């Protein structure tokens, strides 16, 4: 299948990419409805809290779970860890001071999405099986390395 690349800029970058994730995964079998993400929750809450809330609601409607790797954050722990099981969310943390991280990497279906969350917002969705499977392996390596 040929690769597709889509670029996004402006205020609705996160919302548009989240819509693509929900649509893409809603077409798959229940067992494949999962997103892996590496994301600063603080940056997301600063830039597009409405998109984050919409995504949580739609994910639940479609039975989409997430595995999330995030920079350590009191705000993220208070907002997202307390109800993680209820919202089909597993979260692991890393030292964000030692390893600053201000983008979002999302892996889903045969796609990866990259979003800049600081300054001028922009994003890209790459629909490519090799990219997606390699990013999935990279994510799993990090996931397995964290407690």
N, CA, C and O atoms as CSV, one atom per row, in Angstrom:
chain,resi,resn,atom,element,x,y,z
A,1,UNK,N,N,0.849,-1.180,0.000
A,1,UNK,CA,C,0.000,0.000,0.000
A,1,UNK,C,C,0.893,1.241,0.000
A,1,UNK,O,O,1.826,1.320,0.799
A,2,UNK,N,N,0.627,2.211,-0.879
A,2,UNK,CA,C,1.486,3.399,-0.933
A,2,UNK,C,C,1.347,4.253,0.334
A,2,UNK,O,O,0.297,4.287,0.975
A,3,UNK,N,N,2.431,4.929,0.665
A,3,UNK,CA,C,2.435,5.804,1.830
A,3,UNK,C,C,1.620,7.059,1.550
A,3,UNK,O,O,1.499,7.506,0.410
A,4,UNK,N,N,1.059,7.619,2.633
A,4,UNK,CA,C,0.372,8.908,2.550
A,4,UNK,C,C,0.942,9.777,3.656
A,4,UNK,O,O,1.179,9.307,4.769
A,5,UNK,N,N,1.157,11.037,3.348
A,5,UNK,CA,C,1.637,11.997,4.333
A,5,UNK,C,C,0.699,13.198,4.307
A,5,UNK,O,O,0.415,13.759,3.249
A,6,UNK,N,N,0.220,13.583,5.495
A,6,UNK,CA,C,-0.654,14.752,5.602
A,6,UNK,C,C,-0.051,15.726,6.618
A,6,UNK,O,O,0.366,15.320,7.703
A,7,UNK,N,N,-0.008,17.004,6.264
A,7,UNK,CA,C,0.532,18.045,7.133
A,7,UNK,C,C,-0.600,18.900,7.693
A,7,UNK,O,O,-1.621,19.115,7.040
A,8,UNK,N,N,-0.396,19.378,8.912
A,8,UNK,CA,C,-1.377,20.230,9.577
A,8,UNK,C,C,-0.639,21.409,10.212
A,8,UNK,O,O,0.472,21.254,10.720
A,9,UNK,N,N,-1.263,22.583,10.178
A,9,UNK,CA,C,-0.722,23.751,10.868
A,9,UNK,C,C,-1.861,24.535,11.482
A,9,UNK,O,O,-2.998,24.480,11.014
A,10,UNK,N,N,-1.538,25.269,12.542
A,10,UNK,CA,C,-2.528,26.154,13.149
A,10,UNK,C,C,-3.115,25.609,14.428
A,10,UNK,O,O,-2.613,24.652,15.018
A,11,UNK,N,N,-4.199,26.251,14.839
A,11,UNK,CA,C,-4.772,25.980,16.156
A,11,UNK,C,C,-5.454,24.626,16.300
A,11,UNK,O,O,-5.553,24.116,17.415
A,12,UNK,N,N,-5.924,24.030,15.215
A,12,UNK,CA,C,-6.691,22.787,15.312
A,12,UNK,C,C,-5.877,21.537,15.014
A,12,UNK,O,O,-6.446,20.483,14.732
A,13,UNK,N,N,-4.557,21.640,15.072
A,13,UNK,CA,C,-3.703,20.498,14.736
A,13,UNK,C,C,-4.044,19.277,15.583
A,13,UNK,O,O,-4.298,18.197,15.049
A,14,UNK,N,N,-4.049,19.447,16.891
A,14,UNK,CA,C,-4.300,18.314,17.787
A,14,UNK,C,C,-5.692,17.744,17.538
A,14,UNK,O,O,-5.854,16.529,17.425
A,15,UNK,N,N,-6.684,18.601,17.451
A,15,UNK,CA,C,-8.059,18.150,17.242
A,15,UNK,C,C,-8.186,17.364,15.931
A,15,UNK,O,O,-8.835,16.319,15.900
A,16,UNK,N,N,-7.576,17.854,14.859
A,16,UNK,CA,C,-7.669,17.168,13.568
A,16,UNK,C,C,-6.982,15.805,13.601
A,16,UNK,O,O,-7.494,14.841,13.032
A,17,UNK,N,N,-5.848,15.719,14.252
A,17,UNK,CA,C,-5.151,14.434,14.330
A,17,UNK,C,C,-5.923,13.475,15.231
A,17,UNK,O,O,-6.016,12.287,14.920
A,18,UNK,N,N,-6.476,13.962,16.335
A,18,UNK,CA,C,-7.287,13.095,17.195
A,18,UNK,C,C,-8.510,12.557,16.444
A,18,UNK,O,O,-8.895,11.402,16.628
A,19,UNK,N,N,-9.115,13.393,15.604
A,19,UNK,CA,C,-10.259,12.931,14.806
A,19,UNK,C,C,-9.837,11.809,13.858
A,19,UNK,O,O,-10.574,10.840,13.673
A,20,UNK,N,N,-8.655,11.940,13.259
A,20,UNK,CA,C,-8.162,10.900,12.370
A,20,UNK,C,C,-7.924,9.589,13.132
A,20,UNK,O,O,-8.228,8.507,12.631
A,21,UNK,N,N,-7.384,9.700,14.333
A,21,UNK,CA,C,-7.132,8.501,15.145
A,21,UNK,C,C,-8.444,7.786,15.452
A,21,UNK,O,O,-8.551,6.573,15.271
A,22,UNK,N,N,-9.426,8.526,15.909
A,22,UNK,CA,C,-10.720,7.919,16.255
A,22,UNK,C,C,-11.352,7.282,15.023
A,22,UNK,O,O,-11.837,6.153,15.097
A,23,UNK,N,N,-11.356,7.982,13.898
A,23,UNK,CA,C,-11.943,7.438,12.679
A,23,UNK,C,C,-11.192,6.185,12.226
A,23,UNK,O,O,-11.811,5.162,11.932
A,24,UNK,N,N,-9.866,6.260,12.171
A,24,UNK,CA,C,-9.062,5.121,11.708
A,24,UNK,C,C,-9.266,3.898,12.583
A,24,UNK,O,O,-9.433,2.790,12.074
A,25,UNK,N,N,-9.254,4.091,13.900
A,25,UNK,CA,C,-9.366,2.948,14.807
A,25,UNK,C,C,-10.787,2.417,14.902
A,25,UNK,O,O,-10.984,1.235,15.183
A,26,UNK,N,N,-11.782,3.269,14.674
A,26,UNK,CA,C,-13.164,2.797,14.735
A,26,UNK,C,C,-13.460,1.802,13.611
A,26,UNK,O,O,-14.418,1.034,13.698
A,27,UNK,N,N,-12.646,1.813,12.566
A,27,UNK,CA,C,-12.823,0.898,11.443
A,27,UNK,C,C,-12.154,-0.457,11.677
A,27,UNK,O,O,-12.361,-1.390,10.901
A,28,UNK,N,N,-11.358,-0.572,12.737
A,28,UNK,CA,C,-10.633,-1.810,13.029
A,28,UNK,C,C,-11.393,-2.676,14.026
A,28,UNK,O,O,-12.339,-2.224,14.670
A,29,UNK,N,N,-10.963,-3.926,14.140
A,29,UNK,CA,C,-11.536,-4.817,15.144
A,29,UNK,C,C,-11.225,-4.283,16.534
A,29,UNK,O,O,-10.246,-3.562,16.728
A,30,UNK,N,N,-12.070,-4.643,17.506
A,30,UNK,CA,C,-11.898,-4.151,18.877
A,30,UNK,C,C,-10.495,-4.394,19.417
A,30,UNK,O,O,-9.939,-3.526,20.089
A,31,UNK,N,N,-9.910,-5.563,19.135
A,31,UNK,CA,C,-8.596,-5.908,19.694
A,31,UNK,C,C,-7.475,-5.036,19.132
A,31,UNK,O,O,-6.380,-5.010,19.694
A,32,UNK,N,N,-7.729,-4.323,18.036
A,32,UNK,CA,C,-6.707,-3.470,17.421
A,32,UNK,C,C,-6.905,-1.991,17.739
A,32,UNK,O,O,-6.174,-1.143,17.228
A,33,UNK,N,N,-7.875,-1.683,18.568
A,33,UNK,CA,C,-8.196,-0.285,18.877
A,33,UNK,C,C,-7.338,0.206,20.031
A,33,UNK,O,O,-7.775,0.260,21.181
A,34,UNK,N,N,-6.106,0.562,19.692
A,34,UNK,CA,C,-5.152,0.981,20.717
A,34,UNK,C,C,-4.231,2.043,20.121
A,34,UNK,O,O,-3.883,2.000,18.941
A,35,UNK,N,N,-3.849,2.992,20.966
A,35,UNK,CA,C,-2.916,4.039,20.585
A,35,UNK,C,C,-1.750,4.001,21.560
A,35,UNK,O,O,-1.946,3.887,22.770
A,36,UNK,N,N,-0.552,4.094,21.035
A,36,UNK,CA,C,0.626,4.279,21.876
A,36,UNK,C,C,1.055,5.728,21.687
A,36,UNK,O,O,1.129,6.225,20.563
A,37,UNK,N,N,1.335,6.394,22.794
A,37,UNK,CA,C,1.758,7.773,22.646
A,37,UNK,C,C,2.841,8.147,23.626
A,37,UNK,O,O,2.891,7.657,24.754
A,38,UNK,N,N,3.700,9.022,23.170
A,38,UNK,CA,C,4.703,9.672,24.010
A,38,UNK,C,C,4.340,11.148,23.923
A,38,UNK,O,O,4.357,11.747,22.848
A,39,UNK,N,N,4.012,11.719,25.074
A,39,UNK,CA,C,3.378,13.030,25.054
A,39,UNK,C,C,3.549,13.721,26.398
A,39,UNK,O,O,3.415,13.096,27.450
A,40,UNK,N,N,3.845,15.013,26.354
A,40,UNK,CA,C,3.829,15.828,27.561
A,40,UNK,C,C,2.391,16.266,27.822
A,40,UNK,O,O,1.844,17.101,27.102
A,41,UNK,N,N,1.793,15.697,28.850
A,41,UNK,CA,C,0.428,16.050,29.212
A,41,UNK,C,C,0.300,17.505,29.596
A,41,UNK,O,O,-0.722,18.133,29.318
A,42,UNK,N,N,1.331,18.055,30.237
A,42,UNK,CA,C,1.288,19.479,30.606
A,42,UNK,C,C,1.198,20.348,29.360
A,42,UNK,O,O,0.408,21.291,29.313
A,43,UNK,N,N,2.006,20.033,28.349
A,43,UNK,CA,C,1.969,20.819,27.106
A,43,UNK,C,C,0.597,20.708,26.438
A,43,UNK,O,O,0.067,21.695,25.929
A,44,UNK,N,N,0.031,19.511,26.444
A,44,UNK,CA,C,-1.286,19.318,25.834
A,44,UNK,C,C,-2.344,20.125,26.579
A,44,UNK,O,O,-3.179,20.778,25.954
A,45,UNK,N,N,-2.315,20.083,27.912
A,45,UNK,CA,C,-3.296,20.831,28.699
A,45,UNK,C,C,-3.135,22.334,28.509
A,45,UNK,O,O,-4.110,23.080,28.601
A,46,UNK,N,N,-1.909,22.781,28.246
A,46,UNK,CA,C,-1.656,24.203,27.982
A,46,UNK,C,C,-2.196,24.627,26.628
A,46,UNK,O,O,-2.739,25.723,26.493
A,47,UNK,N,N,-2.051,23.764,25.615
A,47,UNK,CA,C,-2.369,24.166,24.251
A,47,UNK,C,C,-3.792,23.829,23.823
A,47,UNK,O,O,-4.478,24.680,23.257
A,48,UNK,N,N,-4.254,22.600,24.082
A,48,UNK,CA,C,-5.575,22.198,23.588
A,48,UNK,C,C,-6.302,21.288,24.582
A,48,UNK,O,O,-6.523,20.112,24.294
A,49,UNK,N,N,-6.676,21.823,25.750
A,49,UNK,CA,C,-7.372,20.983,26.727
A,49,UNK,C,C,-8.716,20.464,26.214
A,49,UNK,O,O,-9.131,19.363,26.574
A,50,UNK,N,N,-9.394,21.245,25.381
A,50,UNK,CA,C,-10.685,20.797,24.844
A,50,UNK,C,C,-10.502,19.574,23.964
A,50,UNK,O,O,-11.311,18.648,24.009
A,51,UNK,N,N,-9.437,19.566,23.158
A,51,UNK,CA,C,-9.167,18.412,22.290
A,51,UNK,C,C,-8.864,17.178,23.126
A,51,UNK,O,O,-9.286,16.075,22.780
A,52,UNK,N,N,-8.133,17.358,24.226
A,52,UNK,CA,C,-7.815,16.227,25.105
A,52,UNK,C,C,-9.083,15.635,25.703
A,52,UNK,O,O,-9.239,14.415,25.757
A,53,UNK,N,N,-9.985,16.496,26.151
A,53,UNK,CA,C,-11.247,16.017,26.731
A,53,UNK,C,C,-12.122,15.339,25.674
A,53,UNK,O,O,-12.721,14.296,25.937
A,54,UNK,N,N,-12.194,15.928,24.485
A,54,UNK,CA,C,-12.967,15.332,23.390
A,54,UNK,C,C,-12.420,13.944,23.053
A,54,UNK,O,O,-13.178,12.991,22.875
A,55,UNK,N,N,-11.089,13.848,22.970
A,55,UNK,CA,C,-10.445,12.592,22.617
A,55,UNK,C,C,-10.744,11.508,23.655
A,55,UNK,O,O,-11.031,10.368,23.291
A,56,UNK,N,N,-10.679,11.853,24.942
A,56,UNK,CA,C,-10.980,10.876,25.998
A,56,UNK,C,C,-12.413,10.368,25.852
A,56,UNK,O,O,-12.667,9.170,25.970
A,57,UNK,N,N,-13.339,11.277,25.597
A,57,UNK,CA,C,-14.754,10.898,25.453
A,57,UNK,C,C,-14.951,9.991,24.236
A,57,UNK,O,O,-15.593,8.945,24.339
A,58,UNK,N,N,-14.405,10.385,23.091
A,58,UNK,CA,C,-14.565,9.604,21.866
A,58,UNK,C,C,-13.850,8.260,21.967
A,58,UNK,O,O,-14.353,7.251,21.475
A,59,UNK,N,N,-12.688,8.242,22.597
A,59,UNK,CA,C,-11.971,6.980,22.781
A,59,UNK,C,C,-12.832,5.983,23.540
A,59,UNK,O,O,-12.889,4.804,23.192
A,60,UNK,N,N,-13.495,6.464,24.576
A,60,UNK,CA,C,-14.330,5.583,25.384
A,60,UNK,C,C,-15.523,5.076,24.568
A,60,UNK,O,O,-15.884,3.903,24.662
A,61,UNK,N,N,-16.132,5.949,23.776
A,61,UNK,CA,C,-17.262,5.540,22.933
A,61,UNK,C,C,-16.857,4.458,21.939
A,61,UNK,O,O,-17.650,3.567,21.635
A,62,UNK,N,N,-15.634,4.528,21.434
A,62,UNK,CA,C,-15.163,3.591,20.414
A,62,UNK,C,C,-14.351,2.426,21.003
A,62,UNK,O,O,-13.897,1.557,20.259
A,63,UNK,N,N,-14.165,2.402,22.329
A,63,UNK,CA,C,-13.412,1.313,22.955
A,63,UNK,C,C,-11.929,1.338,22.622
A,63,UNK,O,O,-11.306,0.289,22.457
A,64,UNK,N,N,-11.363,2.535,22.524
A,64,UNK,CA,C,-9.945,2.699,22.182
A,64,UNK,C,C,-9.148,2.894,23.472
A,64,UNK,O,O,-9.446,3.789,24.263
A,65,UNK,N,N,-8.136,2.052,23.678
A,65,UNK,CA,C,-7.279,2.189,24.848
A,65,UNK,C,C,-5.989,2.908,24.459
A,65,UNK,O,O,-5.628,2.975,23.284
A,66,UNK,N,N,-5.303,3.443,25.469
A,66,UNK,CA,C,-4.009,4.075,25.196
A,66,UNK,C,C,-2.962,3.583,26.189
A,66,UNK,O,O,-3.245,3.329,27.359
A,67,UNK,N,N,-1.757,3.462,25.680
A,67,UNK,CA,C,-0.560,3.288,26.492
A,67,UNK,C,C,0.238,4.560,26.290
A,67,UNK,O,O,0.577,4.925,25.164
A,68,UNK,N,N,0.534,5.232,27.395
A,68,UNK,CA,C,1.067,6.590,27.334
A,68,UNK,C,C,2.357,6.662,28.130
A,68,UNK,O,O,2.409,6.261,29.292
A,69,UNK,N,N,3.401,7.179,27.489
A,69,UNK,CA,C,4.665,7.482,28.153
A,69,UNK,C,C,4.750,8.999,28.238
A,69,UNK,O,O,4.620,9.696,27.232
A,70,UNK,N,N,4.972,9.510,29.465
A,70,UNK,CA,C,4.927,10.959,29.675
A,70,UNK,C,C,6.070,11.425,30.555
A,70,UNK,O,O,6.556,10.667,31.395
A,71,UNK,N,N,6.510,12.676,30.371
A,71,UNK,CA,C,7.432,13.255,31.343
A,71,UNK,C,C,6.739,13.325,32.706
A,71,UNK,O,O,5.547,13.623,32.782
A,72,UNK,N,N,7.469,13.056,33.761
A,72,UNK,CA,C,6.912,13.099,35.117
A,72,UNK,C,C,6.240,14.446,35.345
A,72,UNK,O,O,6.801,15.493,35.019
A,73,UNK,N,N,5.025,14.411,35.912
A,73,UNK,CA,C,4.262,15.631,36.107
A,73,UNK,C,C,3.208,15.422,37.184
A,73,UNK,O,O,2.425,14.473,37.140
A,74,UNK,N,N,3.208,16.329,38.148
A,74,UNK,CA,C,2.186,16.279,39.195
A,74,UNK,C,C,0.795,16.503,38.585
A,74,UNK,O,O,-0.167,15.834,38.961
A,75,UNK,N,N,0.700,17.448,37.644
A,75,UNK,CA,C,-0.580,17.758,37.005
A,75,UNK,C,C,-1.130,16.535,36.270
A,75,UNK,O,O,-2.315,16.221,36.382
A,76,UNK,N,N,-0.270,15.849,35.523
A,76,UNK,CA,C,-0.704,14.665,34.775
A,76,UNK,C,C,-1.125,13.564,35.745
A,76,UNK,O,O,-2.135,12.895,35.527
A,77,UNK,N,N,-0.356,13.376,36.811
A,77,UNK,CA,C,-0.723,12.356,37.806
A,77,UNK,C,C,-2.101,12.665,38.406
A,77,UNK,O,O,-2.931,11.770,38.565
A,78,UNK,N,N,-2.335,13.940,38.737
A,78,UNK,CA,C,-3.609,14.312,39.360
A,78,UNK,C,C,-4.783,14.209,38.385
A,78,UNK,O,O,-5.877,13.801,38.772
A,79,UNK,N,N,-4.557,14.579,37.125
A,79,UNK,CA,C,-5.663,14.600,36.162
A,79,UNK,C,C,-5.896,13.256,35.476
A,79,UNK,O,O,-7.043,12.893,35.213
A,80,UNK,N,N,-4.828,12.510,35.182
A,80,UNK,CA,C,-4.975,11.328,34.330
A,80,UNK,C,C,-4.708,9.979,34.999
A,80,UNK,O,O,-5.221,8.962,34.534
A,81,UNK,N,N,-3.926,9.943,36.069
A,81,UNK,CA,C,-3.604,8.650,36.680
A,81,UNK,C,C,-4.738,8.165,37.572
A,81,UNK,O,O,-5.014,6.966,37.628
A,82,UNK,N,N,-5.396,9.083,38.268
A,82,UNK,CA,C,-6.440,8.684,39.227
A,82,UNK,C,C,-7.553,7.865,38.590
A,82,UNK,O,O,-8.070,6.936,39.211
A,83,UNK,N,N,-7.927,8.197,37.358
A,83,UNK,CA,C,-9.015,7.474,36.694
A,83,UNK,C,C,-8.518,6.692,35.473
A,83,UNK,O,O,-9.272,6.441,34.534
A,84,UNK,N,N,-7.240,6.314,35.504
A,84,UNK,CA,C,-6.625,5.677,34.336
A,84,UNK,C,C,-7.341,4.398,33.922
A,84,UNK,O,O,-7.593,4.191,32.735
A,85,UNK,N,N,-7.669,3.551,34.867
A,85,UNK,CA,C,-8.303,2.280,34.515
A,85,UNK,C,C,-9.684,2.512,33.894
A,85,UNK,O,O,-10.046,1.886,32.899
A,86,UNK,N,N,-10.429,3.406,34.493
A,86,UNK,CA,C,-11.769,3.727,33.999
A,86,UNK,C,C,-11.715,4.238,32.553
A,86,UNK,O,O,-12.615,3.959,31.760
A,87,UNK,N,N,-10.660,4.985,32.214
A,87,UNK,CA,C,-10.536,5.568,30.881
A,87,UNK,C,C,-9.609,4.773,29.962
A,87,UNK,O,O,-9.092,5.311,28.983
A,88,UNK,N,N,-9.399,3.499,30.276
A,88,UNK,CA,C,-8.589,2.612,29.447
A,88,UNK,C,C,-7.244,3.247,29.110
A,88,UNK,O,O,-6.825,3.301,27.954
A,89,UNK,N,N,-6.575,3.731,30.181
A,89,UNK,CA,C,-5.318,4.444,30.036
A,89,UNK,C,C,-4.268,3.768,30.910
A,89,UNK,O,O,-4.502,3.547,32.098
A,90,UNK,N,N,-3.116,3.437,30.336
A,90,UNK,CA,C,-1.960,3.005,31.120
A,90,UNK,C,C,-0.889,4.053,30.897
A,90,UNK,O,O,-0.609,4.438,29.762
A,91,UNK,N,N,-0.288,4.514,31.994
A,91,UNK,CA,C,0.690,5.596,31.888
A,91,UNK,C,C,1.969,5.200,32.614
A,91,UNK,O,O,1.931,4.677,33.728
A,92,UNK,N,N,3.098,5.456,31.970
A,92,UNK,CA,C,4.410,5.316,32.599
A,92,UNK,C,C,5.133,6.638,32.422
A,92,UNK,O,O,4.933,7.342,31.432
A,93,UNK,N,N,5.978,6.971,33.397
A,93,UNK,CA,C,6.641,8.273,33.410
A,93,UNK,C,C,8.155,8.150,33.265
A,93,UNK,O,O,8.760,7.145,33.636
A,94,UNK,N,N,8.743,9.210,32.712
A,94,UNK,CA,C,10.201,9.331,32.669
A,94,UNK,C,C,10.583,10.708,33.196
A,94,UNK,O,O,9.722,11.568,33.385
A,95,UNK,N,N,11.858,10.912,33.431
A,95,UNK,CA,C,12.374,12.161,33.991
A,95,UNK,C,C,12.403,13.238,32.901
A,95,UNK,O,O,13.300,13.259,32.060
A,96,UNK,N,N,11.416,14.123,32.930
A,96,UNK,CA,C,11.309,15.178,31.927
A,96,UNK,C,C,12.339,16.281,32.076
A,96,UNK,O,O,12.593,17.024,31.129
A,97,UNK,N,N,12.935,16.396,33.256
A,97,UNK,CA,C,14.006,17.395,33.439
A,97,UNK,C,C,15.287,16.898,32.753
A,97,UNK,O,O,16.007,17.669,32.118
A,98,UNK,N,N,15.549,15.611,32.895
A,98,UNK,CA,C,16.739,15.024,32.268
A,98,UNK,C,C,16.539,14.855,30.766
A,98,UNK,O,O,17.481,15.017,29.991
A,99,UNK,N,N,15.306,14.527,30.352
A,99,UNK,CA,C,14.992,14.281,28.950
A,99,UNK,C,C,13.811,15.165,28.538
A,99,UNK,O,O,12.685,14.675,28.457
A,100,UNK,N,N,14.047,16.479,28.271
A,100,UNK,CA,C,12.944,17.374,27.904
A,100,UNK,C,C,12.212,16.860,26.660
A,100,UNK,O,O,12.834,16.384,25.710
A,101,UNK,N,N,10.894,16.966,26.686
A,101,UNK,CA,C,10.093,16.411,25.596
A,101,UNK,C,C,8.870,17.292,25.385
A,101,UNK,O,O,8.043,17.424,26.287
A,102,UNK,N,N,8.744,17.900,24.197
A,102,UNK,CA,C,7.651,18.839,23.952
A,102,UNK,C,C,6.922,18.579,22.642
A,102,UNK,O,O,6.337,19.490,22.056
A,103,UNK,N,N,6.961,17.345,22.190
A,103,UNK,CA,C,6.158,16.971,21.027
A,103,UNK,C,C,5.252,15.816,21.442
A,103,UNK,O,O,5.352,15.293,22.552
A,104,UNK,N,N,4.388,15.443,20.549
A,104,UNK,CA,C,3.549,14.276,20.762
A,104,UNK,C,C,3.833,13.292,19.637
A,104,UNK,O,O,3.824,13.658,18.462
A,105,UNK,N,N,4.083,12.045,20.005
A,105,UNK,CA,C,4.235,10.961,19.042
A,105,UNK,C,C,3.088,10.001,19.293
A,105,UNK,O,O,2.939,9.490,20.403
A,106,UNK,N,N,2.284,9.752,18.289
A,106,UNK,CA,C,1.139,8.847,18.417
A,106,UNK,C,C,1.273,7.750,17.372
A,106,UNK,O,O,1.532,8.018,16.199
A,107,UNK,N,N,1.094,6.514,17.815
A,107,UNK,CA,C,1.216,5.363,16.925
A,107,UNK,C,C,-0.129,4.643,16.945
A,107,UNK,O,O,-0.617,4.258,18.007
A,108,UNK,N,N,-0.726,4.464,15.764
A,108,UNK,CA,C,-2.054,3.847,15.681
A,108,UNK,C,C,-2.260,3.296,14.278
A,108,UNK,O,O,-1.702,3.809,13.308
A,109,UNK,N,N,-3.066,2.245,14.184
A,109,UNK,CA,C,-3.335,1.609,12.886
A,109,UNK,C,C,-2.008,1.434,12.152
A,109,UNK,O,O,-1.068,0.890,12.731
A,110,UNK,N,N,-1.901,1.864,10.930
A,110,UNK,CA,C,-0.628,1.847,10.197
A,110,UNK,C,C,-0.071,3.259,10.071
A,110,UNK,O,O,0.533,3.613,9.059
A,111,UNK,N,N,-0.284,4.065,11.121
A,111,UNK,CA,C,0.084,5.475,11.072
A,111,UNK,C,C,0.937,5.874,12.267
A,111,UNK,O,O,0.892,5.261,13.334
A,112,UNK,N,N,1.714,6.922,12.044
A,112,UNK,CA,C,2.312,7.656,13.154
A,112,UNK,C,C,1.946,9.117,12.953
A,112,UNK,O,O,1.875,9.606,11.826
A,113,UNK,N,N,1.718,9.802,14.058
A,113,UNK,CA,C,1.451,11.234,14.003
A,113,UNK,C,C,2.474,11.920,14.902
A,113,UNK,O,O,2.795,11.435,15.987
A,114,UNK,N,N,2.968,13.038,14.437
A,114,UNK,CA,C,3.906,13.856,15.202
A,114,UNK,C,C,3.297,15.247,15.312
A,114,UNK,O,O,2.848,15.818,14.319
A,115,UNK,N,N,3.285,15.785,16.525
A,115,UNK,CA,C,2.692,17.104,16.755
A,115,UNK,C,C,3.655,17.923,17.597
A,115,UNK,O,O,4.150,17.440,18.616
A,116,UNK,N,N,3.928,19.165,17.184
A,116,UNK,CA,C,4.696,20.075,18.031
A,116,UNK,C,C,3.713,20.787,18.947
A,116,UNK,O,O,2.699,21.317,18.493
A,117,UNK,N,N,4.020,20.796,20.236
A,117,UNK,CA,C,3.096,21.358,21.216
A,117,UNK,C,C,3.570,22.700,21.780
A,117,UNK,O,O,2.884,23.299,22.608
A,118,UNK,N,N,4.711,23.164,21.349
A,118,UNK,CA,C,5.231,24.454,21.797
A,118,UNK,C,C,5.370,25.380,20.595
A,118,UNK,O,O,5.689,24.932,19.493
A,119,UNK,N,N,5.129,26.678,20.809
A,119,UNK,CA,C,5.284,27.637,19.720
A,119,UNK,C,C,4.260,27.398,18.623
A,119,UNK,O,O,3.105,27.072,18.898
A,120,UNK,N,N,4.692,27.564,17.380
A,120,UNK,CA,C,3.815,27.352,16.223
A,120,UNK,C,C,3.419,25.882,16.164
A,120,UNK,O,O,4.267,25.006,15.993
A,121,UNK,N,N,2.129,25.622,16.305
A,121,UNK,CA,C,1.677,24.233,16.276
A,121,UNK,C,C,1.642,23.701,14.854
A,121,UNK,O,O,1.122,24.338,13.938
A,122,UNK,N,N,2.209,22.517,14.698
A,122,UNK,CA,C,2.163,21.838,13.414
A,122,UNK,C,C,2.181,20.344,13.677
A,122,UNK,O,O,2.560,19.888,14.756
A,123,UNK,N,N,1.764,19.595,12.675
A,123,UNK,CA,C,1.744,18.156,12.840
A,123,UNK,C,C,1.775,17.467,11.498
A,123,UNK,O,O,1.567,18.077,10.449
A,124,UNK,N,N,2.041,16.176,11.563
A,124,UNK,CA,C,2.087,15.365,10.359
A,124,UNK,C,C,1.563,13.974,10.706
A,124,UNK,O,O,1.823,13.448,11.788
A,125,UNK,N,N,0.832,13.400,9.782
A,125,UNK,CA,C,0.437,11.997,9.883
A,125,UNK,C,C,1.117,11.275,8.739
A,125,UNK,O,O,0.992,11.664,7.578
A,126,UNK,N,N,1.836,10.224,9.079
A,126,UNK,CA,C,2.484,9.390,8.070
A,126,UNK,C,C,1.797,8.025,8.111
A,126,UNK,O,O,1.857,7.312,9.113
A,127,UNK,N,N,1.155,7.684,7.022
A,127,UNK,CA,C,0.515,6.382,6.910
A,127,UNK,C,C,1.461,5.478,6.131
A,127,UNK,O,O,1.551,5.555,4.906
A,128,UNK,N,N,2.164,4.621,6.865
A,128,UNK,CA,C,3.177,3.754,6.277
A,128,UNK,C,C,3.414,2.601,7.247
A,128,UNK,O,O,3.755,2.823,8.409
A,129,UNK,N,N,3.236,1.384,6.775
A,129,UNK,CA,C,3.318,0.215,7.651
A,129,UNK,C,C,4.695,0.059,8.289
A,129,UNK,O,O,4.790,-0.285,9.467
A,130,UNK,N,N,5.765,0.308,7.529
A,130,UNK,CA,C,7.122,0.157,8.061
A,130,UNK,C,C,7.418,1.203,9.136
A,130,UNK,O,O,7.991,0.885,10.178
A,131,UNK,N,N,7.021,2.458,8.876
A,131,UNK,CA,C,7.191,3.496,9.900
A,131,UNK,C,C,6.421,3.118,11.165
A,131,UNK,O,O,6.953,3.173,12.273
A,132,UNK,N,N,5.160,2.734,10.976
A,132,UNK,CA,C,4.311,2.429,12.133
A,132,UNK,C,C,4.868,1.251,12.930
A,132,UNK,O,O,4.916,1.318,14.158
A,133,UNK,N,N,5.285,0.183,12.269
A,133,UNK,CA,C,5.790,-0.977,13.005
A,133,UNK,C,C,7.121,-0.675,13.681
A,133,UNK,O,O,7.390,-1.188,14.767
A,134,UNK,N,N,7.956,0.150,13.056
A,134,UNK,CA,C,9.236,0.516,13.681
A,134,UNK,C,C,9.032,1.434,14.877
A,134,UNK,O,O,9.688,1.272,15.906
A,135,UNK,N,N,8.128,2.394,14.747
A,135,UNK,CA,C,7.814,3.252,15.895
A,135,UNK,C,C,7.172,2.434,17.007
A,135,UNK,O,O,7.406,2.700,18.186
A,136,UNK,N,N,6.360,1.435,16.640
A,136,UNK,CA,C,5.751,0.547,17.630
A,136,UNK,C,C,6.844,-0.201,18.399
A,136,UNK,O,O,6.765,-0.326,19.621
A,137,UNK,N,N,7.852,-0.691,17.700
A,137,UNK,CA,C,8.970,-1.381,18.362
A,137,UNK,C,C,9.726,-0.428,19.278
A,137,UNK,O,O,10.094,-0.794,20.394
A,138,UNK,N,N,9.957,0.787,18.808
A,138,UNK,CA,C,10.644,1.782,19.636
A,138,UNK,C,C,9.825,2.087,20.889
A,138,UNK,O,O,10.365,2.148,21.994
A,139,UNK,N,N,8.525,2.278,20.710
A,139,UNK,CA,C,7.651,2.541,21.858
A,139,UNK,C,C,7.722,1.376,22.848
A,139,UNK,O,O,7.880,1.595,24.049
A,140,UNK,N,N,7.606,0.145,22.353
A,140,UNK,CA,C,7.624,-1.028,23.231
A,140,UNK,C,C,8.941,-1.134,23.990
A,140,UNK,O,O,8.954,-1.525,25.158
A,141,UNK,N,N,10.050,-0.789,23.334
A,141,UNK,CA,C,11.348,-0.780,24.021
A,141,UNK,C,C,11.313,0.191,25.204
A,141,UNK,O,O,11.695,-0.165,26.318
A,142,UNK,N,N,10.854,1.416,24.954
A,142,UNK,CA,C,10.765,2.403,26.037
A,142,UNK,C,C,9.797,1.942,27.115
A,142,UNK,O,O,10.106,2.025,28.304
A,143,UNK,N,N,8.629,1.457,26.709
A,143,UNK,CA,C,7.596,1.003,27.646
A,143,UNK,C,C,8.159,-0.082,28.575
A,143,UNK,O,O,7.991,-0.026,29.793
A,144,UNK,N,N,8.824,-1.057,27.976
A,144,UNK,CA,C,9.364,-2.176,28.758
A,144,UNK,C,C,10.513,-1.727,29.668
A,144,UNK,O,O,10.794,-2.376,30.676
A,145,UNK,N,N,11.173,-0.623,29.317
A,145,UNK,CA,C,12.301,-0.116,30.108
A,145,UNK,C,C,11.851,0.684,31.336
A,145,UNK,O,O,12.621,0.870,32.278
A,146,UNK,N,N,10.614,1.149,31.317
A,146,UNK,CA,C,10.105,1.975,32.421
A,146,UNK,C,C,9.342,1.114,33.416
A,146,UNK,O,O,8.808,0.058,33.076
A,147,UNK,N,N,9.304,1.603,34.673
A,147,UNK,CA,C,8.530,0.839,35.656
A,147,UNK,C,C,7.108,1.304,35.723
A,147,UNK,O,O,6.319,0.766,36.500
